[in-house]
Amino acid sequence: MAGALTATATVILQQPPVPLQRRPVNVRRKFINGVNLSSNNNNNNNCLNSIACRSTASTSAAGGEITDEQVLTVTPLEVNTIKEICSKWEWRGYNINYLKFQGQNGHPPLLLVHGFGASVAHWQRNIPTLAQTNTVYGIDLLGFGASDKPMGFPYTMEAWAELILDFLEEIVQKPTVLVGNSVGSLACVIAAADAQNSLVKGLVLLNCAGGMNNKALVDDWRIKLVFPLLWLIDFLLKQKAIASFISLFYFILLNLLLHIYY
């Protein structure tokens, strides 16, 4: 990033805080001021109107007890709904699938980047919640989801990082907080490390991957003992027939697990 951001906070405690006795929260899944998610907008980004969720609670000053009167949450987006509201963006001649979920404009937008074998739908439970405070973007990296999967393309972390930065520049056009999971985290780190880039406002890493090609840099004797096995995996994955079989098996297994879980 262009520069490191630091923040300090001063906390003044005048008296010991009173412990709060919390009661179980009764959560009702519904929308407040909701929209029909099955309908498409006609604008270029196929954006959704914001979904406002309210939570009210009353506090007893005497006993410090919180009484939850009403707590409302949003329901996850359906996979079919995500497909309907996604748009296409052309990057270097390839179609990239992405989603824009309109939220509050007073906060920095968020860009969600999935992990290996996943897609925008990976964030179906997070998008409506995050949109309460931020406009949320989700993207299918090249080779995943509904984005193009060109044969022979050099799929590298650096290429995905460039895709992310170009997406920020051409589509979001605002300083953005990158939120990545697994391999997506590593791509976000590389994107944020671009010293010339000023569009990355923050970075959130979930289950950040270390990268298969970085194992030689690990100074751990236990890792070095399994170097031959790791290099064998690398060799096998470079064989087209083996890699295709593994990818197909992984795809079928992932969809089966998603079908069972949801």
Disulfide bonds with the S-S distance in Angstrom:
none
